[in-house]
């Protein structure tokens, strides 16, 4: 196991052991990454999902 890794956000060396934010170097970089997920900057490949609002409308009509 490596003793340090590069932070995926700022690319600084971050300790692996004893680091509560790993693989990030700090809480700040961890939150920057979380914000990117929330903004939709990261995506996981897959089929498009149905629009949930259309599905809710169809269920209400029944």
Predicted model as a PDB file, atoms N, CA, C, CB and O in Angstrom, pLDDT in the B-factor column:
MODEL        1                                                                  
ATOM      1  N   UNK A   1       0.851  -1.178   0.000  1.00 62.00           N  
ATOM      2  CA  UNK A   1       0.000   0.000   0.000  1.00 62.00           C  
ATOM      3  C   UNK A   1       0.894   1.238   0.000  1.00 62.00           C  
ATOM      4  CB  UNK A   1      -0.967   0.000   1.228  1.00 62.00           C  
ATOM      5  O   UNK A   1       1.887   1.279   0.727  1.00 62.00           O  
ATOM      6  N   UNK A   2       0.559   2.242  -0.802  1.00 66.00           N  
ATOM      7  CA  UNK A   2       1.396   3.445  -0.856  1.00 66.00           C  
ATOM      8  C   UNK A   2       1.313   4.237   0.448  1.00 66.00           C  
ATOM      9  CB  UNK A   2       0.976   4.333  -2.036  1.00 66.00           C  
ATOM     10  O   UNK A   2       0.294   4.216   1.138  1.00 66.00           O  
ATOM     11  N   UNK A   3       2.386   4.925   0.768  1.00 90.00           N  
ATOM     12  CA  UNK A   3       2.370   5.759   1.971  1.00 90.00           C  
ATOM     13  C   UNK A   3       1.769   7.130   1.680  1.00 90.00           C  
ATOM     14  CB  UNK A   3       3.787   5.916   2.532  1.00 90.00           C  
ATOM     15  O   UNK A   3       1.305   7.820   2.588  1.00 90.00           O  
ATOM     16  N   UNK A   4       1.783   7.520   0.394  1.00 91.00           N  
ATOM     17  CA  UNK A   4       1.137   8.771   0.008  1.00 91.00           C  
ATOM     18  C   UNK A   4       0.608   8.639  -1.416  1.00 91.00           C  
ATOM     19  CB  UNK A   4       2.125   9.970   0.122  1.00 91.00           C  
ATOM     20  O   UNK A   4       1.087   7.822  -2.203  1.00 91.00           O  
ATOM     21  N   UNK A   5      -0.380   9.451  -1.723  1.00 93.00           N  
ATOM     22  CA  UNK A   5      -1.003   9.462  -3.052  1.00 93.00           C  
ATOM     23  C   UNK A   5      -1.169  10.918  -3.480  1.00 93.00           C  
ATOM     24  CB  UNK A   5      -2.391   8.708  -3.047  1.00 93.00           C  
ATOM     25  O   UNK A   5      -1.121  11.828  -2.652  1.00 93.00           O  
ATOM     26  N   UNK A   6      -1.362  11.124  -4.762  1.00 96.00           N  
ATOM     27  CA  UNK A   6      -1.637  12.487  -5.247  1.00 96.00           C  
ATOM     28  C   UNK A   6      -3.123  12.768  -5.092  1.00 96.00           C  
ATOM     29  CB  UNK A   6      -1.193  12.664  -6.740  1.00 96.00           C  
ATOM     30  O   UNK A   6      -3.964  11.955  -5.476  1.00 96.00           O  
ATOM     31  N   UNK A   7      -3.432  13.908  -4.534  1.00 97.00           N  
ATOM     32  CA  UNK A   7      -4.815  14.337  -4.377  1.00 97.00           C  
ATOM     33  C   UNK A   7      -5.426  14.519  -5.769  1.00 97.00           C  
ATOM     34  CB  UNK A   7      -4.907  15.660  -3.541  1.00 97.00           C  
ATOM     35  O   UNK A   7      -4.831  15.198  -6.606  1.00 97.00           O  
ATOM     36  N   UNK A   8      -6.595  13.932  -6.042  1.00 96.00           N  
ATOM     37  CA  UNK A   8      -7.193  14.058  -7.365  1.00 96.00           C  
ATOM     38  C   UNK A   8      -7.658  15.474  -7.714  1.00 96.00           C  
ATOM     39  CB  UNK A   8      -8.347  13.129  -7.469  1.00 96.00           C  
ATOM     40  O   UNK A   8      -7.920  15.758  -8.883  1.00 96.00           O  
ATOM     41  N   UNK A   9      -7.764  16.352  -6.739  1.00 97.00           N  
ATOM     42  CA  UNK A   9      -8.218  17.721  -6.996  1.00 97.00           C  
ATOM     43  C   UNK A   9      -7.038  18.673  -7.200  1.00 97.00           C  
ATOM     44  CB  UNK A   9      -9.093  18.215  -5.839  1.00 97.00           C  
ATOM     45  O   UNK A   9      -6.957  19.333  -8.235  1.00 97.00           O  
ATOM     46  N   UNK A  10      -6.127  18.754  -6.235  1.00 97.00           N  
ATOM     47  CA  UNK A  10      -5.031  19.732  -6.316  1.00 97.00           C  
ATOM     48  C   UNK A  10      -3.694  19.110  -6.699  1.00 97.00           C  
ATOM     49  CB  UNK A  10      -4.884  20.442  -4.994  1.00 97.00           C  
ATOM     50  O   UNK A  10      -2.729  19.831  -6.952  1.00 97.00           O  
ATOM     51  N   UNK A  11      -3.624  17.797  -6.745  1.00 97.00           N  
ATOM     52  CA  UNK A  11      -2.432  17.035  -7.148  1.00 97.00           C  
ATOM     53  C   UNK A  11      -1.263  17.154  -6.175  1.00 97.00           C  
ATOM     54  CB  UNK A  11      -1.984  17.489  -8.505  1.00 97.00           C  
ATOM     55  O   UNK A  11      -0.139  16.801  -6.533  1.00 97.00           O  
ATOM     56  N   UNK A  12      -1.490  17.636  -4.969  1.00 96.00           N  
ATOM     57  CA  UNK A  12      -0.461  17.623  -3.934  1.00 96.00           C  
ATOM     58  C   UNK A  12      -0.376  16.224  -3.346  1.00 96.00           C  
ATOM     59  CB  UNK A  12      -0.762  18.673  -2.826  1.00 96.00           C  
ATOM     60  O   UNK A  12      -1.341  15.461  -3.408  1.00 96.00           O  
ATOM     61  N   UNK A  13       0.768  15.887  -2.779  1.00 96.00           N  
ATOM     62  CA  UNK A  13       0.925  14.606  -2.108  1.00 96.00           C  
ATOM     63  C   UNK A  13       0.071  14.599  -0.845  1.00 96.00           C  
ATOM     64  CB  UNK A  13       2.416  14.330  -1.773  1.00 96.00           C  
ATOM     65  O   UNK A  13       0.058  15.567  -0.085  1.00 96.00           O  
ATOM     66  N   UNK A  14      -0.642  13.491  -0.631  1.00 94.00           N  
ATOM     67  CA  UNK A  14      -1.486  13.356   0.556  1.00 94.00           C  
ATOM     68  C   UNK A  14      -1.138  12.043   1.246  1.00 94.00           C  
ATOM     69  CB  UNK A  14      -3.006  13.408   0.184  1.00 94.00           C  
ATOM     70  O   UNK A  14      -1.022  11.017   0.576  1.00 94.00           O  
ATOM     71  N   UNK A  15      -0.970  12.047   2.555  1.00 93.00           N  
ATOM     72  CA  UNK A  15      -0.664  10.799   3.251  1.00 93.00           C  
ATOM     73  C   UNK A  15      -1.845   9.837   3.165  1.00 93.00           C  
ATOM     74  CB  UNK A  15      -0.305  11.073   4.724  1.00 93.00           C  
ATOM     75  O   UNK A  15      -3.001  10.252   3.250  1.00 93.00           O  
ATOM     76  N   UNK A  16      -1.548   8.564   2.998  1.00 92.00           N  
ATOM     77  CA  UNK A  16      -2.615   7.566   2.929  1.00 92.00           C  
ATOM     78  C   UNK A  16      -3.016   7.129   4.334  1.00 92.00           C  
ATOM     79  CB  UNK A  16      -2.170   6.347   2.091  1.00 92.00           C  
ATOM     80  O   UNK A  16      -4.203   7.077   4.655  1.00 92.00           O  
ATOM     81  N   UNK A  17      -2.051   6.821   5.151  1.00 93.00           N  
ATOM     82  CA  UNK A  17      -2.307   6.327   6.494  1.00 93.00           C  
ATOM     83  C   UNK A  17      -2.656   7.484   7.421  1.00 93.00           C  
ATOM     84  CB  UNK A  17      -1.091   5.555   7.029  1.00 93.00           C  
ATOM     85  O   UNK A  17      -1.960   8.500   7.458  1.00 93.00           O  
ATOM     86  N   UNK A  18      -3.738   7.317   8.164  1.00 93.00           N  
ATOM     87  CA  UNK A  18      -4.133   8.332   9.135  1.00 93.00           C  
ATOM     88  C   UNK A  18      -4.775   9.572   8.533  1.00 93.00           C  
ATOM     89  CB  UNK A  18      -2.953   8.740   9.917  1.00 93.00           C  
ATOM     90  O   UNK A  18      -4.956  10.570   9.230  1.00 93.00           O  
ATOM     91  N   UNK A  19      -5.120   9.530   7.264  1.00 94.00           N  
ATOM     92  CA  UNK A  19      -5.725  10.685   6.601  1.00 94.00           C  
ATOM     93  C   UNK A  19      -7.239  10.460   6.504  1.00 94.00           C  
ATOM     94  CB  UNK A  19      -5.099  10.914   5.179  1.00 94.00           C  
ATOM     95  O   UNK A  19      -7.678   9.615   5.724  1.00 94.00           O  
ATOM     96  N   UNK A  20      -8.043  11.195   7.277  1.00 95.00           N  
ATOM     97  CA  UNK A  20      -9.491  10.980   7.237  1.00 95.00           C  
ATOM     98  C   UNK A  20     -10.142  11.453   5.935  1.00 95.00           C  
ATOM     99  CB  UNK A  20     -10.135  11.685   8.399  1.00 95.00           C  
ATOM    100  O   UNK A  20     -11.312  11.162   5.689  1.00 95.00           O  
ATOM    101  N   UNK A  21      -9.393  12.179   5.101  1.00 95.00           N  
ATOM    102  CA  UNK A  21      -9.947  12.719   3.858  1.00 95.00           C  
ATOM    103  C   UNK A  21      -9.502  11.948   2.633  1.00 95.00           C  
ATOM    104  CB  UNK A  21      -9.559  14.160   3.706  1.00 95.00           C  
ATOM    105  O   UNK A  21      -9.838  12.331   1.512  1.00 95.00           O  
ATOM    106  N   UNK A  22      -8.752  10.869   2.817  1.00 93.00           N  
ATOM    107  CA  UNK A  22      -8.189  10.184   1.658  1.00 93.00           C  
ATOM    108  C   UNK A  22      -9.256   9.751   0.683  1.00 93.00           C  
ATOM    109  CB  UNK A  22      -7.390   8.990   2.095  1.00 93.00           C  
ATOM    110  O   UNK A  22     -10.337   9.349   1.113  1.00 93.00           O  
ATOM    111  N   UNK A  23      -9.011   9.813  -0.582  1.00 93.00           N  
ATOM    112  CA  UNK A  23      -7.745  10.046  -1.260  1.00 93.00           C  
ATOM    113  C   UNK A  23      -7.410  11.532  -1.424  1.00 93.00           C  
ATOM    114  CB  UNK A  23      -7.771   9.387  -2.607  1.00 93.00           C  
ATOM    115  O   UNK A  23      -6.444  11.877  -2.106  1.00 93.00           O  
ATOM    116  N   UNK A  24      -8.192  12.401  -0.811  1.00 96.00           N  
ATOM    117  CA  UNK A  24      -7.947  13.837  -0.915  1.00 96.00           C  
ATOM    118  C   UNK A  24      -6.959  14.272   0.158  1.00 96.00           C  
ATOM    119  CB  UNK A  24      -9.266  14.632  -0.791  1.00 96.00           C  
ATOM    120  O   UNK A  24      -6.746  13.564   1.142  1.00 96.00           O  
ATOM    121  N   UNK A  25      -6.363  15.432  -0.038  1.00 96.00           N  
ATOM    122  CA  UNK A  25      -5.384  15.926   0.937  1.00 96.00           C  
ATOM    123  C   UNK A  25      -6.044  16.677   2.083  1.00 96.00           C  
ATOM    124  CB  UNK A  25      -4.374  16.830   0.253  1.00 96.00           C  
ATOM    125  O   UNK A  25      -5.457  16.807   3.158  1.00 96.00           O  
ATOM    126  N   UNK A  26      -7.261  17.174   1.866  1.00 96.00           N  
ATOM    127  CA  UNK A  26      -7.904  18.009   2.876  1.00 96.00           C  
ATOM    128  C   UNK A  26      -9.424  17.951   2.740  1.00 96.00           C  
ATOM    129  CB  UNK A  26      -7.415  19.460   2.762  1.00 96.00           C  
ATOM    130  O   UNK A  26      -9.966  17.432   1.765  1.00 96.00           O  
ATOM    131  N   UNK A  27     -10.079  18.496   3.741  1.00 97.00           N  
ATOM    132  CA  UNK A  27     -11.534  18.588   3.702  1.00 97.00           C  
ATOM    133  C   UNK A  27     -11.983  19.482   2.544  1.00 97.00           C  
ATOM    134  CB  UNK A  27     -12.075  19.129   5.040  1.00 97.00           C  
ATOM    135  O   UNK A  27     -13.001  19.212   1.906  1.00 97.00           O  
ATOM    136  N   UNK A  28     -11.222  20.545   2.276  1.00 97.00           N  
ATOM    137  CA  UNK A  28     -11.549  21.456   1.179  1.00 97.00           C  
ATOM    138  C   UNK A  28     -11.600  20.707  -0.153  1.00 97.00           C  
ATOM    139  CB  UNK A  28     -10.522  22.598   1.107  1.00 97.00           C  
ATOM    140  O   UNK A  28     -12.568  20.840  -0.902  1.00 97.00           O  
ATOM    141  N   UNK A  29     -10.563  19.923  -0.448  1.00 97.00           N  
ATOM    142  CA  UNK A  29     -10.544  19.182  -1.719  1.00 97.00           C  
ATOM    143  C   UNK A  29     -11.673  18.155  -1.767  1.00 97.00           C  
ATOM    144  CB  UNK A  29      -9.184  18.480  -1.915  1.00 97.00           C  
ATOM    145  O   UNK A  29     -12.247  17.912  -2.829  1.00 97.00           O  
ATOM    146  N   UNK A  30     -11.987  17.564  -0.641  1.00 97.00           N  
ATOM    147  CA  UNK A  30     -13.098  16.610  -0.585  1.00 97.00           C  
ATOM    148  C   UNK A  30     -14.411  17.302  -0.936  1.00 97.00           C  
ATOM    149  CB  UNK A  30     -13.192  15.965   0.813  1.00 97.00           C  
ATOM    150  O   UNK A  30     -15.226  16.748  -1.674  1.00 97.00           O  
ATOM    151  N   UNK A  31     -14.620  18.514  -0.411  1.00 97.00           N  
ATOM    152  CA  UNK A  31     -15.854  19.245  -0.708  1.00 97.00           C  
ATOM    153  C   UNK A  31     -15.882  19.781  -2.139  1.00 97.00           C  
ATOM    154  CB  UNK A  31     -16.024  20.395   0.270  1.00 97.00           C  
ATOM    155  O   UNK A  31     -16.954  19.870  -2.739  1.00 97.00           O  
ATOM    156  N   UNK A  32     -14.734  20.136  -2.690  1.00 97.00           N  
ATOM    157  CA  UNK A  32     -14.681  20.551  -4.095  1.00 97.00           C  
ATOM    158  C   UNK A  32     -15.150  19.396  -4.976  1.00 97.00           C  
ATOM    159  CB  UNK A  32     -13.239  21.000  -4.494  1.00 97.00           C  
ATOM    160  O   UNK A  32     -15.920  19.600  -5.914  1.00 97.00           O  
ATOM    161  N   UNK A  33     -14.687  18.192  -4.677  1.00 97.00           N  
ATOM    162  CA  UNK A  33     -15.092  17.006  -5.438  1.00 97.00           C  
ATOM    163  C   UNK A  33     -16.590  16.740  -5.268  1.00 97.00           C  
ATOM    164  CB  UNK A  33     -14.276  15.772  -4.990  1.00 97.00           C  
ATOM    165  O   UNK A  33     -17.277  16.443  -6.245  1.00 97.00           O  
ATOM    166  N   UNK A  34     -17.098  16.841  -4.053  1.00 97.00           N  
ATOM    167  CA  UNK A  34     -18.527  16.636  -3.805  1.00 97.00           C  
ATOM    168  C   UNK A  34     -19.363  17.653  -4.568  1.00 97.00           C  
ATOM    169  CB  UNK A  34     -18.830  16.725  -2.304  1.00 97.00           C  
ATOM    170  O   UNK A  34     -20.406  17.310  -5.124  1.00 97.00           O  
ATOM    171  N   UNK A  35     -18.912  18.901  -4.597  1.00 96.00           N  
ATOM    172  CA  UNK A  35     -19.616  19.939  -5.344  1.00 96.00           C  
ATOM    173  C   UNK A  35     -19.645  19.655  -6.832  1.00 96.00           C  
ATOM    174  CB  UNK A  35     -18.976  21.279  -5.097  1.00 96.00           C  
ATOM    175  O   UNK A  35     -20.638  19.944  -7.501  1.00 96.00           O  
ATOM    176  N   UNK A  36     -18.563  19.090  -7.360  1.00 96.00           N  
ATOM    177  CA  UNK A  36     -18.527  18.740  -8.782  1.00 96.00           C  
ATOM    178  C   UNK A  36     -19.560  17.661  -9.090  1.00 96.00           C  
ATOM    179  CB  UNK A  36     -17.118  18.262  -9.190  1.00 96.00           C  
ATOM    180  O   UNK A  36     -20.221  17.715 -10.127  1.00 96.00           O  
ATOM    181  N   UNK A  37     -19.704  16.684  -8.197  1.00 93.00           N  
ATOM    182  CA  UNK A  37     -20.739  15.657  -8.392  1.00 93.00           C  
ATOM    183  C   UNK A  37     -22.129  16.300  -8.344  1.00 93.00           C  
ATOM    184  CB  UNK A  37     -20.619  14.540  -7.310  1.00 93.00           C  
ATOM    185  O   UNK A  37     -22.986  15.993  -9.173  1.00 93.00           O  
ATOM    186  N   UNK A  38     -22.347  17.189  -7.374  1.00 93.00           N  
ATOM    187  CA  UNK A  38     -23.659  17.828  -7.218  1.00 93.00           C  
ATOM    188  C   UNK A  38     -24.009  18.700  -8.420  1.00 93.00           C  
ATOM    189  CB  UNK A  38     -23.689  18.671  -5.943  1.00 93.00           C  
ATOM    190  O   UNK A  38     -25.179  18.801  -8.788  1.00 93.00           O  
ATOM    191  N   UNK A  39     -23.009  19.329  -9.036  1.00 93.00           N  
ATOM    192  CA  UNK A  39     -23.239  20.171 -10.213  1.00 93.00           C  
ATOM    193  C   UNK A  39     -23.391  19.373 -11.496  1.00 93.00           C  
ATOM    194  CB  UNK A  39     -22.109  21.148 -10.368  1.00 93.00           C  
ATOM    195  O   UNK A  39     -23.695  19.937 -12.548  1.00 93.00           O  
ATOM    196  N   UNK A  40     -23.182  18.066 -11.419  1.00 90.00           N  
ATOM    197  CA  UNK A  40     -23.312  17.230 -12.609  1.00 90.00           C  
ATOM    198  C   UNK A  40     -22.086  17.235 -13.505  1.00 90.00           C  
ATOM    199  CB  UNK A  40     -24.487  17.670 -13.397  1.00 90.00           C  
ATOM    200  O   UNK A  40     -22.178  16.867 -14.676  1.00 90.00           O  
ATOM    201  N   UNK A  41     -20.938  17.648 -12.975  1.00 92.00           N  
ATOM    202  CA  UNK A  41     -19.717  17.673 -13.782  1.00 92.00           C  
ATOM    203  C   UNK A  41     -19.162  16.277 -14.013  1.00 92.00           C  
ATOM    204  CB  UNK A  41     -18.664  18.540 -13.114  1.00 92.00           C  
ATOM    205  O   UNK A  41     -18.480  16.036 -15.009  1.00 92.00           O  
ATOM    206  N   UNK A  42     -19.445  15.359 -13.104  1.00 89.00           N  
ATOM    207  CA  UNK A  42     -19.041  13.965 -13.261  1.00 89.00           C  
ATOM    208  C   UNK A  42     -20.266  13.170 -13.664  1.00 89.00           C  
ATOM    209  CB  UNK A  42     -18.403  13.397 -11.949  1.00 89.00           C  
ATOM    210  O   UNK A  42     -21.371  13.429 -13.187  1.00 89.00           O  
ATOM    211  N   UNK A  43     -20.068  12.212 -14.534  1.00 85.00           N  
ATOM    212  CA  UNK A  43     -21.194  11.376 -14.955  1.00 85.00           C  
ATOM    213  C   UNK A  43     -20.754   9.931 -15.027  1.00 85.00           C  
ATOM    214  CB  UNK A  43     -21.753  11.837 -16.318  1.00 85.00           C  
ATOM    215  O   UNK A  43     -19.597   9.635 -15.322  1.00 85.00           O  
ATOM    216  N   UNK A  44     -21.667   9.052 -14.761  1.00 84.00           N  
ATOM    217  CA  UNK A  44     -21.430   7.627 -14.889  1.00 84.00           C  
ATOM    218  C   UNK A  44     -22.154   7.170 -16.136  1.00 84.00           C  
ATOM    219  CB  UNK A  44     -21.904   6.838 -13.622  1.00 84.00           C  
ATOM    220  O   UNK A  44     -23.338   7.458 -16.314  1.00 84.00           O  
ATOM    221  N   UNK A  45     -21.447   6.458 -17.001  1.00 87.00           N  
ATOM    222  CA  UNK A  45     -22.030   6.008 -18.263  1.00 87.00           C  
ATOM    223  C   UNK A  45     -23.209   5.060 -18.001  1.00 87.00           C  
ATOM    224  CB  UNK A  45     -20.959   5.309 -19.134  1.00 87.00           C  
ATOM    225  O   UNK A  45     -23.187   4.253 -17.072  1.00 87.00           O  
ATOM    226  N   UNK A  46     -24.213   5.183 -18.830  1.00 86.00           N  
ATOM    227  CA  UNK A  46     -25.378   4.307 -18.706  1.00 86.00           C  
ATOM    228  C   UNK A  46     -26.517   4.840 -19.551  1.00 86.00           C  
ATOM    229  CB  UNK A  46     -25.817   4.178 -17.237  1.00 86.00           C  
ATOM    230  O   UNK A  46     -26.419   5.911 -20.150  1.00 86.00           O  
ATOM    231  N   UNK A  47     -27.597   4.080 -19.591  1.00 86.00           N  
ATOM    232  CA  UNK A  47     -28.770   4.495 -20.340  1.00 86.00           C  
ATOM    233  C   UNK A  47     -29.426   5.687 -19.654  1.00 86.00           C  
ATOM    234  CB  UNK A  47     -29.768   3.332 -20.480  1.00 86.00           C  
ATOM    235  O   UNK A  47     -29.368   5.820 -18.431  1.00 86.00           O  
ATOM    236  N   UNK A  48     -30.053   6.556 -20.455  1.00 80.00           N  
ATOM    237  CA  UNK A  48     -30.790   7.679 -19.897  1.00 80.00           C  
ATOM    238  C   UNK A  48     -31.991   7.145 -19.122  1.00 80.00           C  
ATOM    239  CB  UNK A  48     -31.241   8.664 -21.015  1.00 80.00           C  
ATOM    240  O   UNK A  48     -32.608   6.158 -19.522  1.00 80.00           O  
ATOM    241  N   UNK A  49     -32.312   7.792 -18.030  1.00 75.00           N  
ATOM    242  CA  UNK A  49     -33.444   7.395 -17.208  1.00 75.00           C  
ATOM    243  C   UNK A  49     -34.689   8.138 -17.656  1.00 75.00           C  
ATOM    244  CB  UNK A  49     -33.161   7.660 -15.721  1.00 75.00           C  
ATOM    245  O   UNK A  49     -34.607   9.218 -18.240  1.00 75.00           O  
ATOM    246  N   UNK A  50     -35.841   7.547 -17.377  1.00 77.00           N  
ATOM    247  CA  UNK A  50     -37.118   8.195 -17.657  1.00 77.00           C  
ATOM    248  C   UNK A  50     -37.252   9.448 -16.813  1.00 77.00           C  
ATOM    249  CB  UNK A  50     -38.295   7.234 -17.389  1.00 77.00           C  
ATOM    250  O   UNK A  50     -36.742   9.504 -15.694  1.00 77.00           O  
ATOM    251  N   UNK A  51     -37.923  10.438 -17.334  1.00 72.00           N  
ATOM    252  CA  UNK A  51     -38.185  11.639 -16.563  1.00 72.00           C  
ATOM    253  C   UNK A  51     -39.188  11.282 -15.472  1.00 72.00           C  
ATOM    254  CB  UNK A  51     -38.714  12.799 -17.472  1.00 72.00           C  
ATOM    255  O   UNK A  51     -40.302  10.855 -15.774  1.00 72.00           O  
ATOM    256  N   UNK A  52     -38.808  11.451 -14.215  1.00 68.00           N  
ATOM    257  CA  UNK A  52     -39.668  11.054 -13.100  1.00 68.00           C  
ATOM    258  C   UNK A  52     -40.953  11.869 -13.038  1.00 68.00           C  
ATOM    259  CB  UNK A  52     -38.919  11.192 -11.795  1.00 68.00           C  
ATOM    260  O   UNK A  52     -41.972  11.355 -12.576  1.00 68.00           O  
ATOM    261  N   UNK A  53     -40.940  13.123 -13.488  1.00 66.00           N  
ATOM    262  CA  UNK A  53     -42.148  13.940 -13.427  1.00 66.00           C  
ATOM    263  C   UNK A  53     -43.205  13.402 -14.387  1.00 66.00           C  
ATOM    264  CB  UNK A  53     -41.823  15.409 -13.757  1.00 66.00           C  
ATOM    265  O   UNK A  53     -44.396  13.458 -14.078  1.00 66.00           O  
ATOM    266  N   UNK A  54     -42.797  12.882 -15.539  1.00 63.00           N  
ATOM    267  CA  UNK A  54     -43.753  12.294 -16.472  1.00 63.00           C  
ATOM    268  C   UNK A  54     -44.359  11.031 -15.858  1.00 63.00           C  
ATOM    269  CB  UNK A  54     -43.072  11.971 -17.829  1.00 63.00           C  
ATOM    270  O   UNK A  54     -45.558  10.785 -15.991  1.00 63.00           O  
ATOM    271  N   UNK A  55     -43.532  10.239 -15.192  1.00 58.00           N  
ATOM    272  CA  UNK A  55     -44.008   9.021 -14.573  1.00 58.00           C  
ATOM    273  C   UNK A  55     -45.003   9.331 -13.457  1.00 58.00           C  
ATOM    274  CB  UNK A  55     -42.837   8.210 -14.033  1.00 58.00           C  
ATOM    275  O   UNK A  55     -45.994   8.618 -13.299  1.00 58.00           O  
ATOM    276  N   UNK A  56     -44.754  10.369 -12.694  1.00 58.00           N  
ATOM    277  CA  UNK A  56     -45.658  10.774 -11.607  1.00 58.00           C  
ATOM    278  C   UNK A  56     -46.992  11.238 -12.188  1.00 58.00           C  
ATOM    279  CB  UNK A  56     -45.019  11.905 -10.747  1.00 58.00           C  
ATOM    280  O   UNK A  56     -48.043  10.920 -11.633  1.00 58.00           O  
ATOM    281  N   UNK A  57     -46.970  11.983 -13.291  1.00 57.00           N  
ATOM    282  CA  UNK A  57     -48.206  12.445 -13.926  1.00 57.00           C  
ATOM    283  C   UNK A  57     -49.044  11.275 -14.408  1.00 57.00           C  
ATOM    284  CB  UNK A  57     -47.892  13.377 -15.094  1.00 57.00           C  
ATOM    285  O   UNK A  57     -50.261  11.280 -14.226  1.00 57.00           O  
ATOM    286  N   UNK A  58     -48.427  10.277 -15.014  1.00 58.00           N  
ATOM    287  CA  UNK A  58     -49.151   9.106 -15.502  1.00 58.00           C  
ATOM    288  C   UNK A  58     -49.776   8.332 -14.352  1.00 58.00           C  
ATOM    289  CB  UNK A  58     -48.219   8.198 -16.302  1.00 58.00           C  
ATOM    290  O   UNK A  58     -50.890   7.825 -14.480  1.00 58.00           O  
ATOM    291  N   UNK A  59     -49.069   8.233 -13.227  1.00 56.00           N  
ATOM    292  CA  UNK A  59     -49.578   7.516 -12.059  1.00 56.00           C  
ATOM    293  C   UNK A  59     -50.778   8.258 -11.471  1.00 56.00           C  
ATOM    294  CB  UNK A  59     -48.466   7.350 -10.993  1.00 56.00           C  
ATOM    295  O   UNK A  59     -51.739   7.623 -11.035  1.00 56.00           O  
ATOM    296  N   UNK A  60     -50.736   9.593 -11.453  1.00 60.00           N  
ATOM    297  CA  UNK A  60     -51.834  10.398 -10.911  1.00 60.00           C  
ATOM    298  C   UNK A  60     -53.107  10.245 -11.729  1.00 60.00           C  
ATOM    299  CB  UNK A  60     -51.435  11.864 -10.856  1.00 60.00           C  
ATOM    300  O   UNK A  60     -54.208  10.305 -11.183  1.00 60.00           O  
ATOM    301  N   UNK A  61     -52.963  10.048 -13.025  1.00 60.00           N  
ATOM    302  CA  UNK A  61     -54.135   9.937 -13.900  1.00 60.00           C  
ATOM    303  C   UNK A  61     -54.871   8.623 -13.746  1.00 60.00           C  
ATOM    304  CB  UNK A  61     -53.723  10.104 -15.329  1.00 60.00           C  
ATOM    305  O   UNK A  61     -56.042   8.523 -14.110  1.00 60.00           O  
ATOM    306  N   UNK A  62     -54.210   7.629 -13.220  1.00 59.00           N  
ATOM    307  CA  UNK A  62     -54.847   6.296 -13.113  1.00 59.00           C  
ATOM    308  C   UNK A  62     -55.823   6.206 -11.990  1.00 59.00           C  
ATOM    309  CB  UNK A  62     -53.814   5.231 -12.936  1.00 59.00           C  
ATOM    310  O   UNK A  62     -56.429   5.155 -11.782  1.00 59.00           O  
TER     311      UNK A  62                                                      
ENDMDL                                                                          
END                                                                             
